[in-house]
Amino acid sequence: MTDNVDSAAEWIRTLAQARGLGRAYALYPEAVAAAVTRGTASLGPMPADFSSLTEPAVMFDAEKLGGGA
């Protein structure tokens, strides 16, 4: 189990340094680890009746927005 914990801590430390959070990780490793855990977690499964295709957007008219070509 300690191998998994050590590899997870090393992964989080590396990710924090790559994102410019090395100092924050050095000062508050538990808080950074918790933030990484929350940030990488799935929001939840998609509903069964949810289609991967969405309805097409309405026609965009640039002239109405004053951006005519």
Backbone as a ProteinNet text record, in pm:
[ID]
protein_1_A
[PRIMARY]
MTDNVDSAAEWIRTLAQARGLGRAYALYPEAVAAAVTRGTASLGPMPADFSSLTEPAVMFDAEKLGGGA
[TERTIARY]
82.6	0	86.2	199.3	283	339.1	356.7	403.5	301	173.4	68.1	59.4	71.9	66.1	186.2	304.4	424.7	417.4	367.7	359.6	253.6	143.8	41.8	96.9	170.7	230.6	332.6	409.5	508.4	439.2	330.3	254.1	196	139.4	80.6	189	303.7	414.2	461.9	477.4	521.2	419.2	292.3	186.3	183.7	198.7	198.5	315.5	431.9	548.5	529.8	471.9	450.7	351.7	258.5	157.2	197.1	319.9	365.7	319.2	281.9	233.6	331.5	458	559.1	570.5	566.8	578.2	454.2	337.2	213.9	216.5	266.5	275.3	374.6	485.7	585	527.3	445.1	387.8	264.2	178.9	51.4	26.6	101.4	85	-53.2	-114.1	-246.1	-351.4	-343.9	-442	-428.7	-305.8	-284.3	-330.1	-300.8	-344.5	-496.7	-563.6	-709.7	-765.5	-702.9	-747.3	-730.1	-619.9	-596.9	-700.5	-729.7	-829.6	-966.2	-1005.7	-1134.4	-1134.5	-1023.6	-1017.1	-1013.2	-963.4	-952.6	-1069.3	-1157.8	-1272.3	-1377.3	-1447.5	-1556.5	-1673.7	-1744.1	-1861.2	-1976.5	-1977.7	-2082.5	-2115.3	-2185.8	-2221.2	-2325.3	-2322.1	-2419.7	-2552.9	-2665.8	-2795.5	-2809.7	-2885.3	-2901.1	-2968.6	-3058	-3129	-3058.3	-2936.3	-2860.1	-2792	-2816.3	-2755.1	-2619.6	-2527.2	-2396.8	-2405.7	-2511.8	-2534.5	-2629.8	-2599.5	-2687.3	-2764.8	-2861.6	-2938.4	-2849.9	-2867	-2785.8	-2816.1	-2716.3	-2733.9	-2817	-2881	-2957.5	-2859.6	-2909.6	-2826.3	-2766	-2638	-2569.2	-2571.4	-2616.9	-2623.5	-2534.4	-2417.6	-2321.9	-2374.5	-2457.6	-2511.5	-2595.7	-2667.4	-2749.6	-2663.2	-2542.5	-2451.7	-2356.6	-2374.8	-2291.6	-2156	-2140.1	-2010.7	-2013.8	-2085.7	-2095	-1960.2	-1942.6	-1813.6	-1792.2
-119.8	0	125.1	120.2	239.6	273.5	173.7	201.8	285.7	250.9	327.9	469	481.6	613.3	696.1	635	706.5	748	660.4	694.9	803.4	799.7	903.7	1037.7	1036.6	1160.6	1215.3	1127.6	1171.5	1228.7	1164.8	1213.9	1352.2	1369.2	1498.8	1605.3	1571.6	1667.1	1709.8	1615.5	1646.4	1733.9	1700.9	1779.9	1921.5	1933.5	2065.6	2149.8	2091.1	2165.6	2206.6	2119.3	2150.5	2265.4	2278.5	2384.4	2508.7	2513.1	2630.7	2633.7	2518.9	2511.7	2440.5	2437.8	2369.1	2424.8	2556.6	2618.5	2589	2596.1	2564.5	2419.3	2329.4	2188.4	2169.7	2243.4	2231.9	2279.5	2383.7	2438.5	2361.4	2321.8	2257.7	2135.3	2028.8	1912.3	1847.8	1847.6	1785.9	1865.4	1997.1	2080.8	2067.3	2064.3	2048.9	1910.1	1808	1672.4	1664.3	1729.7	1729.9	1803.2	1913.1	1987.5	1905.8	1833.3	1748.1	1636.4	1579	1472	1523.3	1641	1698.7	1734.7	1787.7	1832.1	1720.1	1604.6	1493.6	1396	1417	1326.5	1354.7	1251.4	1265	1336.5	1416.3	1484.8	1387.4	1280.9	1181.6	1119.4	1009.6	944.9	1026.5	1013.6	1081	1006.5	1077.5	1010.6	913.1	808.1	704.3	759.3	857.3	909.4	1028.5	1057.7	1169.7	1126.4	1197.3	1165.2	1233.9	1170	1232.3	1343.9	1343.3	1449.1	1551.9	1677	1782.1	1841.8	1922.3	1988.6	2092.2	2111.7	2211.1	2351.8	2436.4	2574.8	2650.3	2755.4	2838.8	2910.8	2957.4	3025.4	3151.5	3169.8	3290	3393.7	3513.1	3620.9	3734.9	3747.1	3850.1	3990.1	4007.1	4138.7	4195.9	4109.3	4154.9	4205.9	4157.7	4198.6	4307.7	4358.8	4466.7	4421.8	4295.9	4245	4194.7	4262.5	4219.9	4223	4139.8	4128.9	4235.4
0	0	0	67.3	71.9	-64.6	-151.7	-287.8	-363.4	-349.7	-416.1	-359.9	-228.4	-165.5	-208.7	-211.4	-252.8	-399.4	-486.1	-627.3	-650.5	-575.1	-587.3	-540	-429.8	-378.6	-477.1	-538.6	-637.5	-761.3	-803.9	-919.2	-889.7	-770.6	-733.3	-722.9	-665.3	-654.1	-791.9	-882.3	-1018.5	-1090.6	-1076.8	-1139.2	-1081.7	-951.6	-887.6	-937.4	-949	-998.2	-1143.9	-1223.4	-1364.8	-1381.8	-1290.2	-1297.6	-1218.8	-1168.6	-1094.9	-950.8	-897.3	-760	-667	-706.2	-625.9	-485.6	-472.2	-339.8	-255.4	-317.3	-244.8	-197.7	-281.2	-242.2	-128.8	-132.6	-25.9	107.6	103.2	226.5	273.3	180.7	214.8	127.5	145.4	57.2	66	183.8	197.4	120.6	127.2	57.3	-93.9	-143.6	-287.9	-332.6	-252.6	-286.5	-289.5	-194.3	-193.1	-314.8	-354	-471.6	-598.2	-608.7	-725.6	-729.3	-615.1	-609.1	-652.6	-603.7	-644.3	-791.7	-841.2	-979.3	-1081.2	-1042.1	-1136.2	-1126.3	-1030.4	-1014.2	-1120.8	-1159.5	-1255.7	-1189.4	-1266.3	-1212.4	-1188.5	-1260.6	-1245	-1379.3	-1377.1	-1503.5	-1579.6	-1709.6	-1793.1	-1782.2	-1790.3	-1787	-1903.8	-1882.7	-1985.2	-2110.7	-2096.4	-2212.6	-2276.5	-2235	-2289.1	-2418	-2525	-2653.6	-2664.4	-2729.7	-2750.3	-2853.6	-2929.8	-3028.6	-2970.9	-2993	-2943.7	-3059	-3025.4	-3130.3	-3197.7	-3327.1	-3395.7	-3344.2	-3346.9	-3303.7	-3405.5	-3359.1	-3451.2	-3543.5	-3655.1	-3754.5	-3694.1	-3709.8	-3662.5	-3773.7	-3740.5	-3838.3	-3791.5	-3850.3	-3810.8	-3838.5	-3939.2	-3973.4	-3858.4	-3789.2	-3676.4	-3562.2	-3553.4	-3447.1	-3492.3	-3611.4	-3661.9	-3709.5	-3740.1	-3783.8	-3927.1	-4013.1	-4152.7	-4222.8	-4319.8	-4388	-4488.8
[MASK]
+++++++++++++++++++++++++++++++++++++++++++++++++++++++++++++++++++++

